[in-house]
Amino acid sequence: MYLDPGFGSMIFQLIVALIAGLGAYFALAKKKAISLFNKKNKTNMEDSNEERI
């Protein structure tokens, strides 16, 4: 089996792209989860503020 000189570069790019993609995926998932919980807390706080008035 012959591996041309550019094969190592291709593997390196694949690994870098995989790491970047996973990082972006988890960052967006974390942001979405945090915003989901913040919306719940915000609506609960608005409800409690309305009850005080």
Phi and psi restraints in degrees (value plus and minus 20) as a CYANA .aco file:
   2 TYR   PHI    -121.9   -81.9
   2 TYR   PSI     110.0   150.0
   3 LEU   PHI    -132.0   -92.0
   3 LEU   PSI      95.6   135.6
   4 ASP   PHI     -93.2   -53.2
   4 ASP   PSI     143.8   183.8
   5 PRO   PHI     -81.2   -41.2
   5 PRO   PSI     -46.1    -6.1
   6 GLY   PHI    -101.7   -61.7
   6 GLY   PSI     -25.8    14.2
   7 PHE   PHI     -86.1   -46.1
   7 PHE   PSI     -59.7   -19.7
   8 GLY   PHI     -82.8   -42.8
   8 GLY   PSI     -59.7   -19.7
   9 SER   PHI     -85.7   -45.7
   9 SER   PSI     -58.7   -18.7
  10 MET   PHI     -85.3   -45.3
  10 MET   PSI     -62.5   -22.5
  11 ILE   PHI     -83.6   -43.6
  11 ILE   PSI     -62.3   -22.3
  12 PHE   PHI     -81.7   -41.7
  12 PHE   PSI     -64.6   -24.6
  13 GLN   PHI     -83.5   -43.5
  13 GLN   PSI     -57.3   -17.3
  14 LEU   PHI     -83.5   -43.5
  14 LEU   PSI     -63.6   -23.6
  15 ILE   PHI     -86.8   -46.8
  15 ILE   PSI     -62.9   -22.9
  16 VAL   PHI     -84.2   -44.2
  16 VAL   PSI     -62.8   -22.8
  17 ALA   PHI     -85.2   -45.2
  17 ALA   PSI     -58.0   -18.0
  18 LEU   PHI     -84.0   -44.0
  18 LEU   PSI     -64.5   -24.5
  19 ILE   PHI     -84.9   -44.9
  19 ILE   PSI     -63.2   -23.2
  20 ALA   PHI     -85.4   -45.4
  20 ALA   PSI     -61.4   -21.4
  21 GLY   PHI     -84.8   -44.8
  21 GLY   PSI     -63.8   -23.8
  22 LEU   PHI     -85.5   -45.5
  22 LEU   PSI     -58.7   -18.7
  23 GLY   PHI     -81.9   -41.9
  23 GLY   PSI     -64.5   -24.5
  24 ALA   PHI     -85.6   -45.6
  24 ALA   PSI     -61.1   -21.1
  25 TYR   PHI     -81.0   -41.0
  25 TYR   PSI     -68.1   -28.1
  26 PHE   PHI     -90.6   -50.6
  26 PHE   PSI     -52.1   -12.1
  27 ALA   PHI     -85.7   -45.7
  27 ALA   PSI     -63.7   -23.7
  28 LEU   PHI     -88.8   -48.8
  28 LEU   PSI     -58.0   -18.0
  29 ALA   PHI     -84.2   -44.2
  29 ALA   PSI     -60.4   -20.4
  30 LYS   PHI     -84.2   -44.2
  30 LYS   PSI     -63.5   -23.5
  31 LYS   PHI     -83.4   -43.4
  31 LYS   PSI     -60.4   -20.4
  32 LYS   PHI     -86.9   -46.9
  32 LYS   PSI     -60.9   -20.9
  33 ALA   PHI     -85.8   -45.8
  33 ALA   PSI     -61.6   -21.6
  34 ILE   PHI     -85.0   -45.0
  34 ILE   PSI     -62.2   -22.2
  35 SER   PHI     -87.3   -47.3
  35 SER   PSI     -52.5   -12.5
  36 LEU   PHI     -83.6   -43.6
  36 LEU   PSI     -65.1   -25.1
  37 PHE   PHI     -90.9   -50.9
  37 PHE   PSI     -53.9   -13.9
  38 ASN   PHI     -87.1   -47.1
  38 ASN   PSI     -56.2   -16.2
  39 LYS   PHI     -84.0   -44.0
  39 LYS   PSI     -60.7   -20.7
  40 LYS   PHI     -82.5   -42.5
  40 LYS   PSI     -66.7   -26.7
  41 ASN   PHI     -85.8   -45.8
  41 ASN   PSI     -57.4   -17.4
  42 LYS   PHI     -86.9   -46.9
  42 LYS   PSI     -62.0   -22.0
  43 THR   PHI     -88.3   -48.3
  43 THR   PSI     -56.5   -16.5
  44 ASN   PHI     -85.2   -45.2
  44 ASN   PSI     -58.6   -18.6
  45 MET   PHI     -88.7   -48.7
  45 MET   PSI     -58.9   -18.9
  46 GLU   PHI     -85.6   -45.6
  46 GLU   PSI     -59.5   -19.5
  47 ASP   PHI     -83.2   -43.2
  47 ASP   PSI     -62.8   -22.8
  48 SER   PHI     -89.7   -49.7
  48 SER   PSI     -52.1   -12.1
  49 ASN   PHI     -88.6   -48.6
  49 ASN   PSI     -55.9   -15.9
  50 GLU   PHI     -88.1   -48.1
  50 GLU   PSI     -54.0   -14.0
  51 GLU   PHI     -88.6   -48.6
  51 GLU   PSI     -50.1   -10.1
  52 ARG   PHI     -91.1   -51.1
  52 ARG   PSI     -48.1    -8.1
